[in-house]
Amino acid sequence: MTLGVLAVLGMAFIMFAGFWTDWLWYRSVNYSSVFTTTLWTKIGLFFVFGLLMAAAVGFNIWLAHRLRPPLSAMSMEQQSLDRYRMGIAPYKKWLLLGITALVGLIAGASASGQWRTWLMWVNGVSFGQKDPQFDLDVSFYAFDLPWYRFLLGFGFAAAVLSVIAAALTHYLYGGLRITSPGARATAAATGHLSVLIGIFVALKAVAYWLDRYGLAVKSSDFKATGNWTGLRYVDANAYLPAKTILFCIAVICALLFFATIWRRTWQLPVIGFGLMVLSAILIGGLYPAIVQKFQVQPNEQAKEAPYVEKNLEATRKAYGIDGTDVEEYSGTSDTTDKAKLRADADTTASIRMLDPNIVSPTFQQLQQMRNYYAFPTNLDVDRYKGQDGAEQDTVIGLRELNLAGIPKNNWINDHFRYTHGYGVVAAKGTEATSGGRPVFTESDLPSKGDLGTYQQRVYYGEKTTQYSIVGGPQKEIDYSDDNGEKTNSYKGGSGVNLSSPVNRAAYAVAFNEPQILYSGAIGEGSRILYNRTPKERVEAVAPWLTIDGDAYPAVVNGKIQWIVDAYTTTNGYPYASRTTLGDTTADSLTANNNQRAVVAQQNQVNYIRNSVKATVDAYTGDVKLYQWDTDDPVLKTWMKAFPDTVQPKADISPALMEHLRYPQDLFKVQRELLTRYHVKDAQTFLSGSEVWQVPDDPTNTSGNAVPPYYLSMKLPKQSEQAFSLTTTLTPNGRDNLSAFVSVNAEAGTPDYGKIRILKLPTSEPIDGPKQVQSQFNSEQDIAETISLLKRGDSQVEYGNLLTVPLDGGLLYVEPVYVKGGGLKYPLLRKVLVTYGGNTAFEDTLDEALNKVFETEGSTAEPPDEGDGEEPPTSSDPTVKAALADAQKAFGEGQQALKDGDWEAYGKAQDDLADALERAEEAQAKVDSETEKGSGKNSDDKGDKSSG
């Protein structure tokens, strides 16, 4: 008995620990209302529907028992059942309570999982848009219909369980007989079961009626277009009237079952039920098939066109692509002025040479500083102002905590001493050093550079997945340098206080870590931090949002803020075709588990909005949700359900607004839909002649889609560059280019979110990304150079293949990285450029552009040789020495290139750049002195002349 009591108490405390730690966490992030609203909603649904189910089943068991017939001469069947009746007689009440409690618990648990459906139904707001078939507001399909279907499903379950329970009870007590002589059922049993079956049939009538509206959000395969949502010709002209007729038949059939209370015969109800089943087969199945075969198929395009137009309009609205501009673009330039093309190449786009998906190992090697720091596999692209005040594309990453790199793993080190990362590392996206290294604008430890002063400690990050206990007697390591370890004690106020023994015991149980309960390292001020990734925190405080796969950091007002894009979705938008988020957001960067995550793998939606921008403070963990789409009815519904959790858009500071951008995952969903829904004409849509596809990434062999790229660029008819998200599309099953798609990603600008499609001609195929990559690889000179770069154990990695519309043509640019020799990280070595059939493979972007456009770069003017004097550089010893060093460095670099020693090559390139810089400075000094001397001589001559 003692062990049993202890076991029960232990299980109770385990359940309490889960509840209590959740409550403490929500209270620590100031979102306790989310916890309480969700909890009370689940509890309310559990008890209401659990009690309803228990009452329905229990009442029918009780009623069947009460309607049992009096004992009579027993047949063999009744004698066998009598043993069971006698056996359960002393426990009838307990058995009834047990059965009803069991079905009530199961029903309540199932109903509590519908808390989102309930909250959306009770708080739903109008869309202000009506479906074209039934003229009902979209909110009916998005918020009301799912709840009605749940109620219907619950009613069916209650009816079926009641019929089964009542039938078993009637059989047990003789109301139903299988082998006994005489009537098979008593009049009381007949009436009771008939009413229950009548209720089931009545619910079926309701189901037929709701199915009529369900046709507007029904998904099906349509040969002409693939996935299809909404009514087609056969739905509107066969299924819809069929559902109405079946509804009427089901109502009549239900009334016949109810009539058995007085008629005490099954004859008419059974006939009616048979008629309903036969009608369901003939009217609900055969008739639509005949209509499809003999009316639709012979003239499918004409029949389906009106419904396709509804699908086109609804889908474009639901995914926010209805405002897309489609422009014809030749793909070939008529400009013959090579100098103009070369100049336009500089002003049309800030071409990013640093690929954030490749250079993470380079950041790691050059800026990791300590093994217990690490950078994410994929870095991020943002915009920051340089020292000159101009905005530039920047590749950015945080030094996050890497427990695998700490000197010794134990509980104290893992959870008390090594608790956080330190500092931002950023580099110019458009430049690299002569050695191929990034040009860092923020670097070293502690970090310093263009970002100014900010809180550098990173307690919350994408790689920070373990819990830490901070703020107590145990000091934490910031970093170490030549003067030893720099320690710190957390004062961010985040996390849950462990001063209470109850809290410590709860977390010891919740984390299965007994040491939390008794460790001396926990004391006054100790706080436990967990749920530390930005995605986890936003999902927890807003469980009704779908979170983007990539949070990115930004330095805002002296703090590192993780910016998280979040979406509201529904699959109940009438006529809008569905898509699976996990499939449409997958690309070559999500192919490996250690890289970007896809969004909501299995979620099928047909409406999506980037309605919320969220931030997570990297030091305090503070989560803020900002309303971004002020017109989104789904967000308004959730804001009614969870008041005061989402802040108004006006609260977004200008400093934060500078770093907000259009999310990649939303753009990937939209580009997938645009492969079919860029057309507005039903006939073209049905013919399939304009279907496009997202091409595979030509720079790797994963076979996955090419990711979209952030790039500051100027499209045709635009006066200045805008931070944009771009992608290419190809014809279905072919590799030439169909379209270039871009969206203005610069938040706070009037054109933010504006999608533009440059449509390429079909009559003159333009090379697509795969063809351009093949062209690169097939050029003999390029192939030979690539082969040379791969000598030894070196590896060549292709960076992002960027596409830039330029003066009617298309400029393709691809950085090429080399990793090998003594180096374990990639360095930018070459740049591939092609335009109008001309291809270049040079050391720098400027050199490659000069070659492609057959122009000479900006060169210094040669010295004036009119006076016959030798240029000063030939005689100045400082200049001579610098040029000699440059020549030496160049030779060493060439030798290192042949040997495949990239570390030596990089050093030689840096020495070469240094020597040339010294030569330039010395030459400038000589020129200055020469000008002074020439001026003095001129003055002397003038004086003599005047004398």
Number of C-alpha atoms within 10 A of each C-alpha: 6 7 8 9 10 11 12 12 12 12 12 11 16 15 14 15 22 15 14 17 18 15 15 17 22 20 16 17 19 14 19 18 16 20 19 13 15 19 14 13 18 22 16 16 21 24 18 17 22 25 20 18 28 27 18 19 27 24 17 23 24 15 17 25 19 13 19 19 18 8 9 8 7 13 12 11 14 21 12 12 17 15 11 13 15 10 11 12 11 10 11 12 12 11 13 17 13 14 17 21 19 15 21 25 19 15 24 24 18 16 24 24 14 17 20 18 19 22 20 21 20 14 16 22 21 16 15 10 11 15 18 15 16 10 9 15 18 20 24 22 21 25 26 18 18 20 21 17 16 15 14 17 14 18 19 19 15 22 22 17 17 24 22 17 20 26 21 16 23 28 21 20 23 27 25 22 18 12 11 14 9 9 11 16 17 19 19 19 27 21 22 23 23 24 21 22 21 26 20 21 25 21 21 20 24 18 21 21 18 18 19 20 20 20 20 25 23 20 17 15 10 11 9 14 14 10 13 22 26 25 28 25 21 20 20 17 14 21 24 21 15 22 22 17 19 24 25 16 21 29 18 20 26 26 18 23 30 21 19 22 18 9 14 16 16 16 12 15 22 14 13 20 20 13 16 23 16 12 18 19 12 14 20 20 14 14 17 19 17 13 17 18 13 10 14 18 13 11 10 15 18 14 16 20 19 14 18 26 17 20 25 22 16 24 24 23 16 23 22 19 22 17 12 18 13 16 13 11 19 18 26 18 16 10 11 8 9 14 14 12 20 21 13 13 20 12 15 23 21 21 22 26 25 29 25 21 19 20 23 23 21 19 29 22 16 14 21 22 18 18 14 19 23 27 25 21 19 20 21 22 26 21 22 22 13 16 11 6 8 9 12 18 23 24 27 27 26 30 29 26 27 20 22 13 13 16 10 11 13 10 11 15 17 19 20 25 20 24 28 29 28 22 22 31 25 28 22 23 25 18 21 20 16 20 23 23 22 24 17 22 21 20 20 15 19 15 21 16 16 15 20 11 13 16 15 23 24 25 25 30 28 20 20 22 14 14 16 24 28 30 25 22 15 19 18 23 18 20 20 13 11 5 6 8 12 12 14 16 17 22 13 13 16 21 25 23 23 23 15 11 12 13 19 24 19 24 22 17 20 19 12 10 12 14 14 22 18 12 11 10 17 23 17 13 18 23 22 22 22 21 19 22 21 31 24 16 21 23 15 17 21 20 14 17 20 23 26 21 22 22 23 23 26 28 21 19 15 12 17 25 28 24 24 24 29 28 21 21 24 18 21 25 29 33 30 28 28 25 20 16 22 17 18 22 25 23 23 20 21 17 16 11 9 11 16 20 19 22 21 16 14 11 16 17 20 23 26 22 22 24 23 26 23 24 26 26 22 28 23 22 28 19 20 19 23 19 23 22 18 12 12 17 20 26 26 21 20 22 16 16 19 19 13 13 21 20 18 15 15 10 9 16 11 12 12 16 14 16 19 21 23 20 21 21 25 22 25 22 20 20 26 18 21 22 20 19 22 21 16 15 13 19 17 14 22 20 12 13 12 17 21 24 23 22 25 21 21 22 18 13 9 14 14 18 21 23 23 21 20 25 26 25 23 20 20 15 6 10 9 13 15 22 24 24 24 27 22 24 27 25 20 17 10 13 20 22 25 28 27 23 22 26 22 24 26 22 17 13 11 9 13 17 23 16 24 20 23 21 18 22 15 13 6 11 13 23 19 24 25 20 15 23 20 12 15 20 14 12 14 10 13 18 13 13 13 18 11 15 24 17 17 13 12 20 17 19 17 20 23 24 24 22 22 23 22 23 20 14 18 21 20 21 26 25 26 26 23 24 24 21 22 13 17 17 22 25 29 28 22 24 23 24 25 24 20 16 11 11 22 24 25 20 18 21 24 16 17 21 29 20 20 22 22 13 14 13 12 7 6 6 6 7 12 10 9 6 6 7 9 11 14 14 18 9 10 13 12 16 24 16 14 21 20 15 19 23 15 15 22 18 14 19 25 15 15 19 19 15 16 23 20 27 20 21 24 22 17 24 22 19 21 25 18 16 22 19 15 19 22 15 15 19 18 14 13 18 16 12 12 13 12 12 12 12 12 12 12 12 12 12 12 11 10 9 8 7 6
